[in-house]
Every structure is written in structure tokens, then in C-alpha cells.
Amino acid sequence: MVETLFLAGADAFRINMSHADHGTLTTCHDMIRQVEQRHSRPIGILVDLQGPKLRIGEFATDEVTIEAGREFVLDDDPAPGDASRVHLPHPEIFAAVHVGDQLLLNDGRVRLSITHVEPGRIVTRVIHGGVLSARKGVNLPDTVVPLAALTEKDRENLEYACQLGVDWIALSFVQRPDDVAAARKLVRGRAGVLAKIEKPSALQSLREIIELSDALMVARGDLGVELPLEAVPGWQKRITRAARRAGKPVVIATQMLESMIENPAPTRAEVSDVATAVFEGADAIMLSAESAAGKWPKEAVMTMDRIAQNVESDPNYRGIIESQLETRPEPTSADAISAAARSIASTLKVACIVSYTSSGSTGQRISRERPEVPILALSPKIATARRLSIAWGLHCVLSGDPDDLDDMVERACRIAFQEGFAAIGDRVLITCGVPLGTPGTTNMLRLADIRPDAARKEPPQPELL
């Protein structure tokens, strides 16, 4: 099935550590790498850490009904609860909340307003009642809870995943920039750090979080619990555009084709939702239960792929994307080269842009420009090629560093031809850095024509094959 989903259009696979142990992670990792080897194509693996889970305690019965307008108490008494009170096993919450803060239970189905706070006891008024059972989740949209984003379990999973060689670590429960900084310190460059934006408090420090992250995810499920639902689409657009300006990939996630968990075709509204994310410039669109537990995983991936391709061929797409380029390139050679590559590719109608990228930063810069032609990213590092799998428009190929400028041109033309991006007689645009093979030195543009000798095959790369 992993191979089927890859062939249907999946570029990266997410392993959710809320539902996986180290054995499951290892098994999934090995399966994905086997598919990668069979097809000689880099595939990204993203490990999603669980983060701290805030939950209420037990009830004396299977479930209770909380009535609107009544008083409901959350306290530090571990005795089973009833319709008037329940245990809250999180002392941090008692110290952080204030009168007037809202408190949500069971994914927001029960909404409480805090009327009184005292040591070990929070008194609330029920705004929206409903049925509650044991261990349901707690959300605090108005409160910054003094909890680290990484639990001890997360730290163990992070270290194991990095040792295994995954490409991305997704960080849950991000409230402040320090949460991302702590994760980066533990990752130590062994994987990319992706910050999941799912807490309202993170929106207040969005710029700083983007600066510290390698990528972002708009986790709309949790964000929609703690924000008014009508505010989520606007924040999705703002986060997407802010990440693109910074040259950081952004993933849109949760409930994108939710009905395909049970049905072979999505609703029209879901198609429109996915299309909107693509129109707005998202780098990646993500399936969750649709492919993890649904009845139609292959069809869900194929549907999402068709929507994305259709949007990007729509006459309105180019105008929307180009209107988002609100800022001039950063005053670096790599940024200027990337902006120039987009302009030249459009003017001269080249077949593709071939970008030599060692660390991946040049590939991401060209991706940010959203050129009209395909981007072929050549890297000598398999880790870089895998990590770039979530960046927009990059077709990554593992290729060694060229020996000299002639080899650089010959290699770029040959791979562009063999990968199907250019035909004999086409012209390609090449970006690279001199001295060759030195990371962070992108400073050159080169136009080259595809000659008949481009059909000569390059020796296979042992790192991948």
C-alpha cells in the first residue's frame, strides 16, 4: 500500500507517534525506504510527535451530561467525577488560568467559562453543555499553559527517529518560539524541524516561530477547536503567505478529504478546500485518516493529486501566485539568482530549471519563486533530496558534485533529458555555485541546450540504489 500511495502521487509519509511505538516506527521507516530503493526516488519521512495531552479524569459512570447554565468544577481531587465536577490532573492549568478564560472539553463540544479560581479548584459556568466521558481532552484557547512542547516520551521518540534517519520532526503543542528552539537543540541538524501551528498563542509569535523552524504545518483540526471556526481560513492564508515570504515550506493539514474515509469520492466543498490551499501557495497538502484508516487511500491520494495539478494549470493560478510576491529578494546572491531564474525561465520559455543544491536552501529559494517551469533539484546528499520532498515543485535527484563547469552543464542536461523534463534541442536554465561543491555559494546562472549525447546514462548512485 505504501508503494501504491507513492505511485499515486504521495511525496512524503507521516508517521504519527500518538499511535506508534518504536517498533512500528522502524517497520514503517523500512517499508518506505524499500519503496524508495525500488523506484530510485527520494521519499520524505515525517515523524509527528504527540506533545503533551491535557485530559480530564474519570467519572463514576460511563458518561455524564453537562447542562448549559449550570456550574461545573474541575479540581485536584482524584475521586471519580459526576455531572457537577471532575478531576483535572494538571496542576499547571490551575496556576495559569484566570477568571474569564474559556475552557473546552471533548474537542470543543463542551465549552466552559471560568468564574472563580482558587488553589486546586476551577469553578466554571457551562456555556455549551453536552455528554462527557472519561479522559476527554482539554483545550485552553485563552491561556498559555506553562508546559514544554516536548514531553519525556517526545524526547525519546525524537532521538530514536533521528538515529533511524527520518527527514522531518513535526513538533506539536507549539505555544512560543522557545518550544521550537528546544526541539532544534535536540535534533542537532539531523532532520528538519516542522512547527505545527495549532495553538492560538503561537499566532502571536508567528514571525519568530517561522524564523526558528525549517517548515510549518497549519494543523487546522486543533486550531479550529481553539479559534472560532470562521477565523481559521484567514489564518491559514496568513500563515501560508508568511511562510512563503520566509522561504519555508508550509503544509496544510486535517480534514481535507474527510468524507473519503468512507466514500470513494469527496464532496464538492472538500475539493474546493484543497484547491484553495493550492491557489494560496501551499507547498504540500496532507491526508490524515483518509489514507491512514480510510477505505479509499489510493483514491484519496489520486484525487488530491488531480486537484493540485488542475489548479496549477488554471488560468487564474499564475496571477494569484505572482500577486503574493510582496517583497523584493533578500540581499544575498542566492536570493537574487533564484528571483532571476524565475524571470529568465518565463522570458525564454526554457524547459526546466536545474538547481544544484547541497544543503537544500537554494532549492527552497527557487521553490519560493514558483516559476512557470519544472524545477529539477540535483543534490549529492540523499538527506537533502529527501527533505526537499515537501517543498513545492521540486523534483529531486541524487547526483554527485560535478568535476568542473563543463561536467556541471553536461550532467544537468543529461539528467533533465533522462527524467523527462527536456527533449533534444530544448534549453534549460542551470543554477549553481562556484567553487563547485561548496554549500551556500549559489552565484551563477547558465543557459544550456540539450544535445543528442544527453541520452547517455549516468552511473547509478549507490547511496540510493
N, C-alpha and C positions, 0 to 999 in steps of 0.2 A: 504493500500500500504506500509506503514512503516513496518508492520508486515511481509508482503510478502518479502520486501527487506532484513529484518533481517534474515528470514528463508533461503533466497537465498545466504547469506554469509556476509552481512554487519555487522561490529562490532561496528561502531560508526556513528553518523549522524551529519552533519554540517548544521548549520543554518546561512545563510548569512544576516548580518544586513544591507547590501546595499539594500536589497529588503524586509526587515521585520521590523515591529514595535513591541512594547512591547506586544501587543495583539497576534500577530502572533507567537512571540517567546514563549509566555505562552502556546498557543494552541499546538504548535509542541512539546514543552517540555513535556506536559501532555500526549500526544499521545505516545511518546517514552517510558515514564515511565510506561504507561499501558501495552505496549507490554513487557517491562522488567518484570513486575509483573506476567503476564500470563505465561511467559516461565521460570521464576526464574533464569534469566541470566543477569548479569550486562551489560548494554549498555552505551557506551560513548556518550556524547553530547558536540559538539564543537561549540562555538559561534564565528563567524568570523566578527570582527569589520571592518567597512568600511574604516576608515582612511581618511586623507584629500584628497579631489578630486580637482585637478587642471584642470580648464576648461577655454576655451576662451569665449568671449561674444557672442552677437547676430550679425547677418548680416541683411542688408536691404532687401535682397531677401532670398528665402528658402535655396539656396545654391549658392556657388561661385566656380569658377575653378581657382586654384593657378597654375601658369605656371612655369616650371623649368627655372632657369636662371634669373628670374625677382626678383626685390626687394619686400619684404613683411615686414610690420611694425606691431609690437604689442605694444600698448600704453595704457595709463591710461584714455583715453577719452571714456566715456560710450556710445557715439553715435554708432549706428549700423554700422558694417563694410562693406567692399566690397572686390574686388579682390586684393587690394593693402594694406589694413590694417584691424585690428580687435582689439577690446578691450580685454585687459588681466587684469582681476580683482584680481590680486595677487601681491601686492606691494613687497612681499618677493622675488619674482623672479627677479624683476628689480634690487634689491640690491645684488643678489647672482651671476648672470651670468657674463661671461666675453667674450670678443671677441675670436672667435674660437670655443666656445661651440656649441654643436648641440642642437636643439630644435625640438621635434617630436610632431606632431598633429595627432589626429584621429588614435590612436594605431599604430603610426609609418608610416602610409600611406603617410603622408606629412612630408618631412624632410627639416629642415632649418638650415643654418649655420649663426651664429651671426657675423655681420661685424662691428657693432657700437652700443655702449651702452651709453645712457645719461639719466638723471633723467626722469622717466615716459615714456621712449621710448626705444624700442629694434629694431634695424634695422637688417634684415636678408637677406641672399641670398637663394633662393629656390633651393635645391639640387634635391629633388624629388617632383614634383607637384602632384596635384590631386584635387578632389572635397571636399569641406568643407561645413558643415552646422553648425548651432548654437550649442554652449555648448559642443563641442567636447573636448576630453581630451588632456592634455598637459603632455609630459614627457621630463625630462631633464637628459639624461644619464651621462653628464659630470659635473653635478652641484650638490652640496649638498645644498638643499634648507633649510633655517633656519625655518623649521616648525616642530612642535612636531608631533609624530606619532598619538597622541590621540587628536581628536577634542572634543569640548564640548558634541556633540552628542555621540561620542565614550565613553566618561566618564560616561554619563548617561546609555548607554546600558551595559557597563561593570558592573556597580554597580547593575543594575537590574538583569542581568544574574547571577551574583554571589549570590544575595539574593535568586534567583529562585533555585539555586543549580546545575548549569551546571558544567561540568567537565574540560573543556578547554576553554581558551580565546585565540583566534588567533589574533595576532597583525599585522596589515597592515602598509605599508609605513615605515618599519624599515630602518633607514639610519645609525644609530650609536648605540653603546651599551647603551647610556643614554636613548634611547627610550624604551628599554626592562626594564631597571631599574625603569623607571617611571611607567610602567604598573604593575610591581611586587609590587611596593609600594601601588598601588590602590587595587590590587587583595588580598593582605594580606593572601596568602596561601589558600584562599577559592577555588581556581581552579588552574590547571596548566597553565603556560604561554607558548604559542607556537609562536615563531617568524617566520613570513613569509619572506623568502628571495626572494625579488622581485626587489630590487634596487641595481645597481652596487656598490654604496657606501657602502652597507652592506658587500659586499665581502671583502672589505679592512679591516674590523674589525671582520671577521668571528669568530675567536677564542674567542674573548671577548663576542660576542653575544651568542655563544654556551654556554659559562660558565654561563651567566646570565639567559638563557632560560631553560625551562623544556623539550621542544621539538622544532623541526624545521619543516618548510614546504618549499619545493622547489617549489615556485609559478612560474612555467615556462611560463605562459602566459604573465605576466607583465615583468618578467625577459627577455623574448625573444624580447620584444619591445625595451628595453633599451640597451641590449647587442647584438652584432652580433649573428645571429641565430646559426651560426656554433660553437660559444663558449659555448652555453647553455649545450650541453651534457657533455662536460668536467667538467663544474662547477657542474652539477648535481652529477657526480661521486665524485668530491672532497668534496662537502657538505655532501653527504651520508656517506662517509668514515670518515670524521672528526666528524660527529655526533655520529657515531657508536663507534669510539675510546673513545669519552667522555661518552658513555653510555646514550645518549639522543635519544629518538625515532625521526625518520625522516620520513616525509610524502612526497611522490611525487605526484604532482597535476597538473591538467589542460590539457585538450585535449587528455586524454589517450585513450579514445574510441570515439572520437568526431563524427565519422560517424554514430554511433549508436543513435544519436539524431533522425535521420530519418530512419535508416536501421536496420533490425533485426540482422545483423552480422557485425563485424568490418572488416576493411581492414587488409591485412597481415602485413602491416607496423605498424599498431596500436598494433597488437598482439605482434610484435617484440619489440615495445617500452615498453609495460607493462612488458614483460618478462625481458628486460634489467634492469628495475628498481628492479625487484625481484632478479635477478642474482647479482646485485650490493649490495644487503643487505638492501634495504629499509624496514622500519618497516611496513609502510602502503602505500597503493596506493588508490587514491581518485578519485571518479567520481564527476563531476560538473553538467553541463547542461544535460548530458546523463541520469541522474536519477532525476534531478530537473524539467526538462521541456521536456525531450525527449519522443519519442513514445514507447520506449522499455526499461523501467527502470529495470524491473526484469531480462530481458535477459542480460542487461549490467552488472549487479551485478554478475549474474551466470557466464558470460563469463570471467570477471576479476578473479573470484574465481577459475575457472578451469585453467586459465593461471598460476596463482600463485602456485596451487597445482602441476601442471605438471612440472613447473620449479624446484620446490623443490624436485621432485623425479628424476630429470635429473642427469645422472652420472657426469656431469661437475659442478653441483651446489656446491657440498661439497668442491671440490678443490678450486673453486673461493672464496668461503666464508672464508675458512681457511687461504687462502693466504693473506687475508686482516688483519689478526691478527698481526699487525706490532709491537705492544708494549707488554711488559710484564704486568701482573696485577699490579694495583696500590698497594702500600704497606699498605693495610688495610686487616683486617680479612675477611670482606665481599667480597672483590675482589678476594682474594686468594681462598676462599671457592667456589665462583662461577666458577673460572677457573678450580679448582679441580673437581667440579661436572661435568663439560663437559667432562673432561678426563676420569673420572671413569665411567660415563654413557656409553661412547664409548667402553671402555675396557671390561666392564662386561655385556654389552648389556642389561641394565635394561629396564623395560617397560616405565618408565617415571621418570622425576624429580619432586618431590613435594616440593615446596618452601613456607614456612611460611613467609609472608611479611606484615608488618603493615603499613609502610609509602609508600611502593611500590619500594623503592630503591633496595632491594635485588632482586625482580622480574625483574627489568630492568637490573641489572648486569648479571643475568643468561641469559636473553634475548640477551644481547650484545654478549655472547659467542656462540650463535647459535648452541646449542647442537643438536645431531642427533636424540634425542628422544623428545617427547612432554614435555612441562613444565606446570605443574598444580600449579597455584598460589593460595594459601589459605590466605585470609585476614579477619580480624574481622571488617574491615571498608568498608562499601559499597562505599564510595567516592574513596578509593584506588582501589577497584576492577573495578569501572567504568573508572577511569583514566588510568588504565593499558590496557584498551581495544585497544589502538593504538600501543602498544608495540608488537614486533614480537613474535609470537609463544606462547603467554601466554593465557592459558585457566583459567579464573578467577572464583573462587567460594567463596561465602561469608561463613565464618566459624569462630566460636568463638575461643578465645585463649584456647589452651589445658590446662588441670589442672596440668599435670606433664608429665614426659618423656614417660611413658607408654601410656598415653592418646594421646600424640603427635603422636606416631607411629601408634596407633590403628586408630586415626582419619584420618591420611594421607592415610593409606591403604584402609580404608573403602570408602573414597571419590574417590580415584583413581579407585577402582573397580566400584563404582556406576556411575561414569562419563564415564566409558567405556575405560579407559586408561590402565587398567591392569586386568588380569584374575587370578583366583585362581592358586597359585603356581608361579606366576611371582614375580620378585624382583623389588622394587622401591628404589630410592635414595632420601633421605629427607634432606633438609637444614633448619636450624632454629637457633635461638639464645637462649642462656642461660645467665641470667634468662629468663624464658619463658614470653612472653607478653611484653617484653621491646623493644621498637623500636631501631633500629640501633645496635643490638648486635649479628648479624648473625656470628656464630663462630663454628658451629657444622655440621658435615655430618653423616648421619645414613643410613645404608642399612637395608631393612626390606622385608620380604616375605609376599605375600598376602595369608592369611589363609581363610578357609571357613567362619569364623564368620564375614568377611568383608562385607558379604551380608546384615548385619543388618543395617537398615536405621537410619540416624541421624535425630533428630528432626528438623523441618523446621525453617529457620531463619526469625524471624518476621520483621527484618529491610527491607527485600526484598520482602517477600511474603505478 
